[in-house]
Amino acid sequence: MKKRIVLLVHGFMVHDWHDFGLFKKYMDEHPVENTEFELVYLYDREKSKTSKPKAMVETLKKIVQEKQKEDYDILLCGYSFSCGIVAKVAQETHCSGVIYLSPTVSLFKTKLFWIHLKNAFKVLKLRLKKGKEKAEKIMKRTKTKGVVSLSYHISLSMIKTKKYYKSSVPYLLFKGSADEYSLDKDLYYIAKKSTAKQAKTVTVHGPDWNHFYILFEEYLTKEPMNEILAFLRRIPHE
């Protein structure tokens, strides 16, 4: 039996810590038999070219192919916008399964578009007020450098990868009922497009289960998260 690895792919990340950092720590402390977890970084936010949709896809694909050469059985776990990238790469590299955590499929039907637009206006306002050179220094200090191009590339990625949810790769779709960015319509869209024989959708109900639960340690010990472990056990190894 091959060793299994779950590649954890972050969402719209402008902070220094990985979205799945606490999740990986928890899984390392509560190991799943014959399974490893690894953090994947799709881009460097200060290098605009790395966050272009095609570049992010190629980054993940290269990592998957390297792991396949090491004879790993691979599952991909995406969060937010990266679920679309995960769906595309999983198909093209024949991964054993995918986990979609709070997938963002609808750009214009949620607040996401306006959030990205707001980011652009903030930078424009700063540059007009301080000048380009001073603005760059401020953004570097406040770790917001590259946010405008990143917002644009992520929006574009959501649009370009939407069609790849039409897939036969087994999946688990997991979201909270209070999520404003991952809509029930998105779940229906994915379920309708998928041709997977093994597929499950889990919506956790409660006012605290919003888009950002994966970032907080207290949610990792709650019962609904066991669905992720159960999915890993259901998907057969190669």
Number of C-alpha atoms within 10 A of each C-alpha: 9 13 15 22 19 22 24 25 24 22 22 15 16 17 10 7 10 19 23 23 17 17 20 19 13 14 15 13 9 9 13 14 9 11 18 17 21 14 17 19 17 22 19 14 21 17 13 16 16 19 24 20 22 14 14 21 21 16 17 22 19 14 13 24 14 12 16 16 9 11 13 21 22 27 25 27 27 25 27 22 29 29 30 26 28 29 28 21 23 26 18 11 14 15 19 19 26 28 27 25 25 30 26 25 28 21 19 10 13 15 13 17 15 12 12 19 14 14 17 16 13 11 20 15 12 16 16 10 11 12 12 14 9 13 19 18 12 16 15 13 10 9 15 17 21 19 21 20 20 27 21 18 20 21 20 14 21 22 16 15 21 20 15 20 23 18 18 18 21 21 26 20 22 22 27 24 18 17 20 16 21 26 21 14 12 16 21 12 16 21 19 11 14 19 15 15 10 15 18 15 16 17 17 18 14 10 10 14 17 19 21 16 17 21 16 13 14 10 16 17 10 9 9 16 15 12 16 17 12 11 19 20 13 10 15 11 15 12
